[in-house]
Amino acid sequence: MTSLARVPCTIVTGFLGAGKTTLIRHVLENAGGKRLAVIVNEFGDVGIDGEILKGCGIESCDEGSIVELANGCLCCTVADDFVPALDQILARAPKVDHILIETSGLALPKPLVQAFQWPAIKGRVTVDGVIAVVDGPALAEGRVAPDLAALDAQRAGDESLDHDDPVEEVFEDQIACADLVVLSKSDLLDAAGFIAAEKAVAGALPRAVKLVRSSGGKVDLAVLLGLGVGAEDVIDTRRTHHDDEEDHDHDEFESIVLALPEIADPAALAARVVKAAETPDVLRVKGFAAVEGKPLRLLVQGVGPRVSHHFDRAWGAEEARRGALVVIGLKGFDRAAVEQAILG
C-alpha cells in the first residue's frame, strides 16, 4: 500500500472540558459526504463522550463509526486498545476517508503519535495533524483549567511538593505536540481576554503554530482536516516533559460515577453541579439526566463554575431512562462532598 493510500488521522487533544467533543461533533455534522470514523478515549466508567457523539443524529454517523476505549489513557495502552480499534475501523466497507481520535483530557499525545511509526500501522494510516483544544476563558484568567487554586495552595504549603503542577505539564505537553491550536469558548472572551489567552498559548508553544478561535466548536473543516503534516515523521523532534521517562502514570487524577434518578428541574440540577464543582480539586463534571415528563435526554457539562445543559436527543424506545454523571478530579478530592452536593 502506498503512502497516498494511507488513511489520514486527526488527533484531538486538550485538557478536561476544553471542548474536544464539541469540536468533533461539529466536524461530524459538517462532513460534507466524507466518511468519518471516531475513536473516543474515556476517563471513567461511563462512555459520556462517546454517547454525546452517538447522539448527534447524523444519518451517516452510525454507531459502528464510533469506537470507545474506556478506563484507560490511550497514550498508555496503544498496543492493547488502539491497534485493535484501528483494525476495526480500517476493515469497514466502504473505506473511511478520515479518522478522528479524541484523547482523554489526561492523555499525552506524543506516545500515541509515535505509535504511528510502528510498521504494522505506518503503512495504513498517517497523522494528518494534532489539534490541541484549549479553554479560552480559563487561559484568559491565568489558568489552564477552571480551578487550580486548591492545588496551588497545597503546593505552596507543602515543602515536599517541589515539582511542577502536573496539570500544567499535561497542558504544555499537549501544546508541544500540536499542529493547530483551537481557542475554544471565544464568545466568552473580550478583547483583553483574547490577548491574555493567546499570549498564554504562545508562551507554551516551542515553534510557530497557527491558533484559531472557536465558539461552540465551530471551525471550518478546511482548517481542521487536510493539514497533511505526517506528524509521526516529526514527533520525535517535539520536546515534552516526559521525553526522558520510560513510562508515566496518571495517579494524580481519579473519577467517580454517580447514578441520577429522574429529575424535575434541569436548572436545579445545574445548580447542584455548580456546587459540586466548587469542591476543592474537582476538575470536570459531565453526563446525562432524564427529566420527568420530557422525551428528550438532558446533556449536562460542567467545568468549574461554568455549567451548561441542553436536550441533545430523544430517548430510544428500548433505552432505559437512566442518568449518570462522571466527576473527574485530582486524586483525593472529597467524594462525599461531591455526592452530597449532587444527590443530597
Phi, psi and chi 1 to 4 in degrees:
 res  aa     phi    psi   chi1   chi2   chi3   chi4
   1 MET       -  128.5 -178.0  177.4  -70.8      -
   2 THR   -79.7  164.0   66.3      -      -      -
   3 SER   -62.5  -27.9   60.6      -      -      -
   4 LEU   -67.6  -22.9  -67.2  177.0      -      -
   5 ALA   -89.6   -4.8      -      -      -      -
   6 ARG   -68.0  142.3  -68.8 -172.3  -63.4  171.7
   7 VAL   -81.1  126.6  176.6      -      -      -
   8 PRO   -74.5  141.2   26.0  -32.8      -      -
   9 CYS  -122.9  135.2  -60.1      -      -      -
  10 THR  -110.1  123.3  -64.8      -      -      -
  11 ILE   -96.3  122.8  -63.8  173.9      -      -
  12 VAL  -107.8  114.5 -178.7      -      -      -
  13 THR  -118.6  167.0 -173.3      -      -      -
  14 GLY   155.7  156.9      -      -      -      -
  15 PHE   -71.3  167.4 -163.1   68.9      -      -
  16 LEU   -53.0  125.3  -59.9  167.5      -      -
  17 GLY    79.7    8.5      -      -      -      -
  18 ALA   -70.9  -27.5      -      -      -      -
  19 GLY   120.5   23.4      -      -      -      -
  20 LYS   -63.3  -48.6  -58.6 -175.2  -60.9  -63.2
  21 THR   -64.0  -38.7  -56.0      -      -      -
  22 THR   -62.0  -40.9  -58.0      -      -      -
  23 LEU   -64.4  -45.7  180.0   73.2      -      -
  24 ILE   -65.4  -39.2  -69.7  177.2      -      -
  25 ARG   -61.0  -39.9 -179.5  164.0  179.1  166.2
  26 HIS   -60.9  -41.6  167.6   72.7      -      -
  27 VAL   -61.5  -44.9  173.2      -      -      -
  28 LEU   -63.0  -38.3  -65.5  175.1      -      -
  29 GLU   -72.7  -15.7  -69.6  172.3  -19.5      -
  30 ASN  -127.0   34.2  -63.7  -85.8      -      -
  31 ALA   -67.4  -23.7      -      -      -      -
  32 GLY    60.3   38.5      -      -      -      -
  33 GLY    93.3  -11.3      -      -      -      -
  34 LYS   -66.5  139.9  -83.9 -176.0  174.9  -71.5
  35 ARG   -89.7  108.6  -67.5 -174.4  -63.7  -86.6
  36 LEU  -109.0  150.5  -56.8  178.3      -      -
  37 ALA  -131.2  152.7      -      -      -      -
  38 VAL  -130.8  134.1 -176.3      -      -      -
  39 ILE  -110.1  122.2  -62.8  176.2      -      -
  40 VAL  -114.3  125.1 -179.2      -      -      -
  41 ASN  -102.7  121.8 -172.9 -148.3      -      -
  42 GLU  -100.9  158.7  -60.2  -79.8   13.3      -
  43 PHE  -124.5  114.5 -174.7   82.4      -      -
  44 GLY   120.4  174.7      -      -      -      -
  45 ASP   -94.5   -4.8  -61.3  -37.9      -      -
  46 VAL  -119.9  129.4  175.3      -      -      -
  47 GLY   -78.0   68.1      -      -      -      -
  48 ILE   -64.8  -49.5  -62.6  -62.1      -      -
  49 ASP   -64.6  -39.7  -69.6  -18.7      -      -
  50 GLY   -62.6  -39.3      -      -      -      -
  51 GLU   -66.8  -36.4  -76.2  -62.1  -43.3      -
  52 ILE   -60.2  -43.3  -67.2  173.1      -      -
  53 LEU   -72.8  -39.5  -65.5  173.2      -      -
  54 LYS   -66.0  -23.9  -71.6  177.3 -178.7  177.4
  55 GLY   -90.4   17.2      -      -      -      -
  56 CYS   -72.6  -17.5   61.3      -      -      -
  57 GLY    76.0   16.1      -      -      -      -
  58 ILE   -90.9  124.6  -55.8  168.9      -      -
  59 GLU   -59.2  -39.1 -176.5  176.8  -10.3      -
  60 SER   -77.8   -7.9   61.6      -      -      -
  61 CYS  -104.5   78.2  178.1      -      -      -
  62 ASP   -83.7  169.7   56.9   50.2      -      -
  63 GLU   -63.0  -27.8  -68.5 -158.9    6.2      -
  64 GLY   -69.3  -14.0      -      -      -      -
  65 SER   -86.6   -6.5  -60.4      -      -      -
  66 ILE  -121.5  120.0  -60.9  174.2      -      -
  67 VAL  -112.5  125.6  178.7      -      -      -
  68 GLU  -103.0  134.4  -63.5  176.5   65.8      -
  69 LEU  -116.1  107.1  -54.3  179.2      -      -
  70 ALA  -103.4  161.4      -      -      -      -
  71 ASN    58.3   49.9  -59.8  -38.0      -      -
  72 GLY   176.4  159.9      -      -      -      -
  73 CYS   -91.3  123.6  171.3      -      -      -
  74 LEU   -57.9  -33.5 -171.7   53.3      -      -
  75 CYS   -69.8  -16.4   61.6      -      -      -
  76 CYS   -99.1  -14.9  -58.0      -      -      -
  77 THR  -127.9   38.0   58.6      -      -      -
  78 VAL   -58.6  -49.0  169.1      -      -      -
  79 ALA   -67.7  -42.3      -      -      -      -
  80 ASP   -77.2  -35.9  -66.5  -23.4      -      -
  81 ASP  -111.7  -47.9  -66.3  -26.6      -      -
  82 PHE   -70.1  -46.7  173.6   58.5      -      -
  83 VAL   -61.1  -46.3  174.4      -      -      -
  84 PRO   -61.1  -37.6  -25.3   36.0      -      -
  85 ALA   -63.6  -40.9      -      -      -      -
  86 LEU   -64.4  -42.6 -162.3   58.9      -      -
  87 ASP   -59.2  -41.5  -71.4  -20.3      -      -
  88 GLN   -61.9  -43.0  176.4 -178.2  -22.2      -
  89 ILE   -71.0  -42.4  -71.9  173.3      -      -
  90 LEU   -70.5  -16.7  -66.5  177.4      -      -
  91 ALA   -83.5   -7.6      -      -      -      -
  92 ARG   -69.2  147.7  -71.3  176.9   61.0   84.2
  93 ALA  -130.3  131.8      -      -      -      -
  94 PRO   -69.0  162.7   25.8  -34.7      -      -
  95 LYS   -62.6  141.4 -179.2  180.0  176.0 -179.2
  96 VAL   -73.1  150.1  -60.5      -      -      -
  97 ASP   -89.6  -29.6  -63.3  -46.0      -      -
  98 HIS  -157.4  143.3 -155.4  108.1      -      -
  99 ILE  -116.0  131.5  -60.5  172.1      -      -
 100 LEU  -105.7  132.8  -56.7  170.1      -      -
 101 ILE  -120.1  113.9  -57.5  173.4      -      -
 102 GLU   -97.5  111.4  178.2 -173.7   -7.8      -
 103 THR   -80.4  159.9   69.0      -      -      -
 104 SER   -67.7  161.9   78.0      -      -      -
 105 GLY   -64.7  -13.6      -      -      -      -
 106 LEU   -98.5   -6.1  -49.9  175.8      -      -
 107 ALA   -76.9  147.3      -      -      -      -
 108 LEU   -98.7  120.5  -55.4  176.8      -      -
 109 PRO   -70.8  -24.6   20.7  -28.8      -      -
 110 LYS   -59.8  -48.8 -172.5  168.3 -175.5  175.7
 111 PRO   -60.4  -33.9  -23.9   35.2      -      -
 112 LEU   -67.0  -46.2  175.5   57.9      -      -
 113 VAL   -61.9  -39.9  177.8      -      -      -
 114 GLN   -62.7  -27.3  -71.8  172.7  -37.6      -
 115 ALA   -63.0  -24.0      -      -      -      -
 116 PHE   -72.6   -5.5  -77.2   75.3      -      -
 117 GLN   -83.5  -15.9  -59.9  169.7  -12.6      -
 118 TRP   -62.6  138.0  -63.0   -0.8      -      -
 119 PRO   -54.6  -36.8  -27.5   36.0      -      -
 120 ALA   -69.5  -18.6      -      -      -      -
 121 ILE  -107.0  -40.7  -64.5  178.2      -      -
 122 LYS   -58.0  -33.6 -172.5  174.2  179.1   63.3
 123 GLY   -77.1  -10.1      -      -      -      -
 124 ARG  -113.2  -30.4  -60.3 -173.0  -66.7  163.2
 125 VAL  -138.7  161.7  -67.6      -      -      -
 126 THR  -142.2  152.4 -178.1      -      -      -
 127 VAL   -85.3  102.2 -178.3      -      -      -
 128 ASP   -60.2  -34.5 -177.3   60.8      -      -
 129 GLY   174.3  158.8      -      -      -      -
 130 VAL  -108.5  122.2  178.6      -      -      -
 131 ILE  -109.0  122.4  -62.4  175.2      -      -
 132 ALA  -101.2  122.6      -      -      -      -
 133 VAL   -98.7  125.4 -176.5      -      -      -
 134 VAL  -120.8  147.5  -61.3      -      -      -
 135 ASP   -81.2  105.1 -170.6  -52.2      -      -
 136 GLY   -58.4  -53.1      -      -      -      -
 137 PRO   -60.0  -39.2  -27.4   36.9      -      -
 138 ALA   -64.5  -45.2      -      -      -      -
 139 LEU   -63.7  -36.8  -69.7  175.8      -      -
 140 ALA   -62.4  -27.7      -      -      -      -
 141 GLU   -95.0    9.0  -63.9  172.8    2.9      -
 142 GLY    85.9   18.6      -      -      -      -
 143 ARG  -128.7  152.8  -63.8  171.0  -76.2  116.0
 144 VAL   -92.4  -10.1  -62.7      -      -      -
 145 ALA  -143.5  165.2      -      -      -      -
 146 PRO   -61.0  -37.7  -25.6   35.5      -      -
 147 ASP  -140.3   95.5 -175.1    6.4      -      -
 148 LEU  -110.0    4.7  -65.6  178.7      -      -
 149 ALA   -60.9  -43.3      -      -      -      -
 150 ALA   -64.6  -41.0      -      -      -      -
 151 LEU   -66.3  -41.7 -176.0   59.7      -      -
 152 ASP   -62.8  -40.3  -70.6  -20.4      -      -
 153 ALA   -64.8  -40.3      -      -      -      -
 154 GLN   -64.4  -42.9 -179.3 -174.6   23.7      -
 155 ARG   -65.6  -41.0 -176.8  174.9   59.6  178.5
 156 ALA   -67.3  -30.8      -      -      -      -
 157 GLY   -91.3   -3.9      -      -      -      -
 158 ASP  -125.0  107.2 -171.3  -16.7      -      -
 159 GLU   -65.2  -19.7  -65.7 -177.9   -0.3      -
 160 SER   -74.8  -15.5   68.0      -      -      -
 161 LEU   -91.4   62.8  -63.2  177.0      -      -
 162 ASP   -92.6   70.2 -173.9   17.6      -      -
 163 HIS  -154.2  167.5   55.0   72.4      -      -
 164 ASP   -70.8  151.6  -70.2  -26.4      -      -
 165 ASP   -59.6  121.5 -174.8  -33.4      -      -
 166 PRO   -61.4  -31.3   20.4  -31.9      -      -
 167 VAL   -65.8  -40.7  175.7      -      -      -
 168 GLU   -66.3  -36.3  -68.2  176.3   -6.2      -
 169 GLU   -64.7  -42.0  -73.1 -169.0    2.1      -
 170 VAL   -59.1  -47.3  170.8      -      -      -
 171 PHE   -57.9  -48.9  172.0   79.9      -      -
 172 GLU   -66.3  -36.8  -69.3  168.7   -0.5      -
 173 ASP   -68.3  -36.7  -79.2    6.3      -      -
 174 GLN   -66.5  -43.5  -69.2  171.7  -13.8      -
 175 ILE   -63.8  -38.9  -69.6  -67.5      -      -
 176 ALA   -62.3  -25.6      -      -      -      -
 177 CYS   -96.2   -2.1  -65.0      -      -      -
 178 ALA   -78.1  143.2      -      -      -      -
 179 ASP  -101.6  -15.3  -61.2  -62.8      -      -
 180 LEU  -153.4  137.3  177.3   71.9      -      -
 181 VAL  -114.4  127.9  177.2      -      -      -
 182 VAL  -106.1  118.4  174.3      -      -      -
 183 LEU   -87.8  102.7 -174.0   69.8      -      -
 184 SER   -83.7  166.0   69.5      -      -      -
 185 LYS    57.0   37.7  -53.2  168.3 -170.7  173.7
 186 SER   -65.9  -19.7   61.0      -      -      -
 187 ASP   -68.7  -14.0   54.4  -44.8      -      -
 188 LEU   -95.4    5.2  -57.3  179.3      -      -
 189 LEU  -111.2  139.9  -65.0  172.5      -      -
 190 ASP   -93.5 -176.0   57.1   16.9      -      -
 191 ALA   -59.8  -43.1      -      -      -      -
 192 ALA   -65.6  -36.6      -      -      -      -
 193 GLY   -64.0  -41.5      -      -      -      -
 194 PHE   -58.9  -45.9  -82.9  123.2      -      -
 195 ILE   -61.3  -45.0  -67.0  173.1      -      -
 196 ALA   -65.7  -44.0      -      -      -      -
 197 ALA   -65.8  -45.2      -      -      -      -
 198 GLU   -67.4  -32.7  -67.3  176.1   -6.9      -
 199 LYS   -66.6  -38.6 -177.3  177.3  179.3 -179.7
 200 ALA   -63.8  -41.2      -      -      -      -
 201 VAL   -66.4  -45.9  172.4      -      -      -
 202 ALA   -59.8  -34.8      -      -      -      -
 203 GLY   -68.4  -22.7      -      -      -      -
 204 ALA   -96.3   -8.6      -      -      -      -
 205 LEU   -89.2  123.9  -79.3  170.7      -      -
 206 PRO   -82.8   -6.6   30.1  -33.3      -      -
 207 ARG  -152.3  173.5   65.1 -166.6 -167.7  -72.2
 208 ALA   -73.2  118.9      -      -      -      -
 209 VAL  -135.7  136.6  173.3      -      -      -
 210 LYS   -69.6  137.0  179.9   69.6  174.8  178.5
 211 LEU  -116.6  130.1 -177.5  146.1      -      -
 212 VAL  -121.8  147.2  -62.8      -      -      -
 213 ARG   -91.1  148.2  -58.2  173.0 -178.8 -179.1
 214 SER  -145.2  143.2  171.7      -      -      -
 215 SER  -129.0  126.9  173.9      -      -      -
 216 GLY    65.7   24.5      -      -      -      -
 217 GLY    75.4    8.8      -      -      -      -
 218 LYS   -85.8  108.9  -65.3  179.0  175.5   60.8
 219 VAL  -139.4  136.8  179.6      -      -      -
 220 ASP   -56.3  132.2 -166.7  -49.9      -      -
 221 LEU   -61.9  -26.4  -94.6   62.9      -      -
 222 ALA   -65.8  -22.0      -      -      -      -
 223 VAL   -84.9  -35.6  175.4      -      -      -
 224 LEU   -83.8  -41.5  -63.0  173.6      -      -
 225 LEU  -109.1  152.3  -53.2 -176.0      -      -
 226 GLY    84.4   24.8      -      -      -      -
 227 LEU   -68.1  -32.0  -61.8  179.5      -      -
 228 GLY    64.1   31.6      -      -      -      -
 229 VAL   -73.7  -38.3  174.4      -      -      -
 230 GLY    63.2   52.6      -      -      -      -
 231 ALA   -59.7  -24.3      -      -      -      -
 232 GLU   -64.2  -22.5   68.2  -86.6   16.5      -
 233 ASP   -82.7  -16.9  -64.7  -32.9      -      -
 234 VAL  -121.7   -3.1  -63.7      -      -      -
 235 ILE   -61.4  -30.4 -169.1   63.4      -      -
 236 ASP   -67.8  -16.0  -67.7  -26.3      -      -
 237 THR   -88.7   -5.6   66.8      -      -      -
 238 ARG   -95.5  107.5  -61.0  177.7 -177.6  179.6
 239 ARG   -78.0  135.6  -62.0  -67.2  -60.4  170.9
 240 THR  -132.7  171.4   68.9      -      -      -
 241 HIS   -63.5  -26.8  -70.4  -76.3      -      -
 242 HIS  -101.4   14.1  -64.8   82.3      -      -
 243 ASP   -63.3  -31.3  -75.3  -13.6      -      -
 244 ASP   -97.0    9.1  -61.2  -36.7      -      -
 245 GLU  -102.7  141.0  -63.1  179.5    7.6      -
 246 GLU   -72.6  -30.2  -66.5 -176.4   -0.7      -
 247 ASP  -156.2  172.5 -159.0   -5.1      -      -
 248 HIS  -148.8  164.9   69.5  -79.9      -      -
 249 ASP  -138.4  177.5   56.0   49.3      -      -
 250 HIS  -126.1   42.1  -62.7  -59.6      -      -
 251 ASP   -66.1  -13.1  -71.8  -16.7      -      -
 252 GLU   -79.7   -4.4   65.0  -91.3   21.7      -
 253 PHE  -121.7  151.5  -57.3   99.3      -      -
 254 GLU  -154.6  167.0   61.3 -176.4   -7.1      -
 255 SER  -141.9  158.7   68.3      -      -      -
 256 ILE  -133.3  156.6   60.1  172.7      -      -
 257 VAL  -120.1  127.9  179.5      -      -      -
 258 LEU  -113.3  123.5  -58.1  177.2      -      -
 259 ALA   -76.5  136.6      -      -      -      -
 260 LEU  -112.3  128.6  -73.5  178.9      -      -
 261 PRO   -72.8  169.3   28.5  -34.4      -      -
 262 GLU   -58.6  142.4  -76.5 -159.2    6.0      -
 263 ILE  -112.5  160.7   65.2  170.0      -      -
 264 ALA  -100.7  -28.9      -      -      -      -
 265 ASP  -134.8  106.6 -176.5    0.1      -      -
 266 PRO   -57.4  -38.5  -27.3   36.6      -      -
 267 ALA   -63.4  -37.6      -      -      -      -
 268 ALA   -66.0  -40.1      -      -      -      -
 269 LEU   -63.2  -43.4  174.3   61.5      -      -
 270 ALA   -59.2  -38.7      -      -      -      -
 271 ALA   -65.3  -37.0      -      -      -      -
 272 ARG   -69.6  -35.4  -64.9 -160.0  -60.3  -87.9
 273 VAL   -66.0  -39.9  170.7      -      -      -
 274 VAL   -58.9  -44.4  169.2      -      -      -
 275 LYS   -62.7  -41.5 -176.6  177.0  179.8 -179.3
 276 ALA   -64.1  -37.8      -      -      -      -
 277 ALA   -67.6  -19.4      -      -      -      -
 278 GLU   -77.5  -10.2  -66.9  173.5  -11.3      -
 279 THR   -62.6  131.0  -56.7      -      -      -
 280 PRO   -51.8  136.0  -28.1   36.2      -      -
 281 ASP    75.8    4.3  -65.2  -20.3      -      -
 282 VAL   -81.5  130.0  167.9      -      -      -
 283 LEU  -106.8  -31.8  -58.5  173.5      -      -
 284 ARG  -157.7  142.4  178.1   85.8 -168.8  -84.8
 285 VAL  -132.9  130.8 -177.5      -      -      -
 286 LYS  -152.4  150.4   57.0 -178.3  178.1  178.1
 287 GLY   164.0 -161.4      -      -      -      -
 288 PHE  -130.0  159.8  -56.9  103.6      -      -
 289 ALA  -145.6  150.1      -      -      -      -
 290 ALA   -99.1  130.8      -      -      -      -
 291 VAL  -105.8  130.1 -179.1      -      -      -
 292 GLU   -54.5  129.8  -64.9  173.7    2.1      -
 293 GLY    77.7    3.0      -      -      -      -
 294 LYS  -112.7  132.1  -62.2  -69.3 -174.8 -179.9
 295 PRO   -81.3   -7.0   30.7  -35.2      -      -
 296 LEU  -101.0  149.7  -58.5  178.1      -      -
 297 ARG   -84.7  137.2 -172.7  179.7   67.0  172.5
 298 LEU   -95.4  123.4 -174.1   73.8      -      -
 299 LEU   -95.8  129.0  170.5   63.6      -      -
 300 VAL  -124.1  130.5 -179.0      -      -      -
 301 GLN  -138.4  127.8  -59.6 -160.0   68.0      -
 302 GLY  -130.1  129.5      -      -      -      -
 303 VAL  -129.5  106.7 -177.4      -      -      -
 304 GLY    60.7 -136.5      -      -      -      -
 305 PRO   -78.0   -6.3   28.8  -34.8      -      -
 306 ARG   -91.8  112.8  -60.5 -166.8  -55.6  -85.9
 307 VAL  -124.8  128.9  175.9      -      -      -
 308 SER  -120.5  151.9   64.1      -      -      -
 309 HIS  -151.2  140.7   59.1   86.7      -      -
 310 HIS  -159.5  160.1   65.4  -88.0      -      -
 311 PHE   -81.3  124.0  -67.7  104.7      -      -
 312 ASP  -101.9  -30.0   70.5  -30.5      -      -
 313 ARG  -166.5  169.0   67.3  165.7  175.0   82.3
 314 ALA   -78.0  147.8      -      -      -      -
 315 TRP   -68.1  140.7  -70.2   96.8      -      -
 316 GLY   -69.0  153.8      -      -      -      -
 317 ALA   -60.0  -34.9      -      -      -      -
 318 GLU  -102.6    8.8  -55.5  -61.7  -35.0      -
 319 GLU   -91.7  131.2 -174.5  178.6   12.1      -
 320 ALA   -69.5  134.4      -      -      -      -
 321 ARG   -82.4   72.9  -70.1  169.4   56.9   92.7
 322 ARG  -111.9  129.1  -71.9 -163.9  -63.8  -96.4
 323 GLY   -97.9  155.9      -      -      -      -
 324 ALA  -157.8  143.9      -      -      -      -
 325 LEU  -124.0  134.7  -68.6  176.9      -      -
 326 VAL  -100.1  129.2  174.9      -      -      -
 327 VAL  -114.1  123.1 -177.8      -      -      -
 328 ILE  -117.3  133.9  -57.6  171.4      -      -
 329 GLY  -155.6 -178.6      -      -      -      -
 330 LEU   -72.3  150.4  -61.3  177.3      -      -
 331 LYS   -55.3  132.2 -170.7  174.8 -178.7   65.2
 332 GLY    92.8    4.0      -      -      -      -
 333 PHE   -62.4  156.2   73.0   85.8      -      -
 334 ASP   -75.7   94.4 -168.0  -22.6      -      -
 335 ARG   -63.9  -40.5  -63.3 -176.1  175.4 -152.2
 336 ALA   -61.2  -40.8      -      -      -      -
 337 ALA   -65.3  -37.8      -      -      -      -
 338 VAL   -66.4  -47.0  168.7      -      -      -
 339 GLU   -61.7  -40.4  -68.3 -177.5   16.1      -
 340 GLN   -64.0  -40.9  177.3   64.5   31.9      -
 341 ALA   -66.4  -38.3      -      -      -      -
 342 ILE   -89.0  -43.9  -67.2  176.7      -      -
 343 LEU   -98.4  -18.1  -58.1  178.6      -      -
 344 GLY    79.2      -      -      -      -      -
